């Protein structure tokens, strides 16, 4: 909202680095933010070093203009720290976007893995395939219980690895069972090959 009061699209020394909106106007551009909340957020921005206060003698925000209308002295908030830290802020924003994308992909992979395990266990129980399916179900529920409600990609990565290992173990058990069934064919399926001597 503060930057909407800047006279140009790009912050530069030539245009000056001071914005001087009133609290009422700033509140309107901040979608009706209450004055107390507005003051609190401005204090946080100053404390974080993103803006600087340039106070007038009476504490108001305003600008003195010369006869030509150019701003001579301005009192309000300096956006000079934003200009100085632009590269740093841009890299932090890019990192935040990358982290958000990594979290989305990790959540997606975790959901697919959970769905696969659930379907495999259900199929094994429905087909009455021998194995410790109750123990595997208990391990699966324990893994599900460890998923935090609000998680980062770093929190989910080890859980995803453990679930992928569990899924691989279940798939191996089912494949071994299928191979065993193919080997144990009954006598009527085996025909002797006729040979001419």
Secondary structure, DSSP 8 states (H G I E B T S, - for coil): --GGGSSSSS--STT-SEE---HHHHHHHTTS--HHHHHHHHHHHHHTTS-EEE--TTS--EEEE-TTS-EEEEEEEE-HHHHHTHHHHHHHHHHHHHHHHHHHHHHHHHHHHHHHHHHHHHHHHHTT--S-HHHHHHHHHHHHHTS-SS--HHHHHHHHHHHHHHHHHHHHHHHHHHHHHHHS--GGG--------
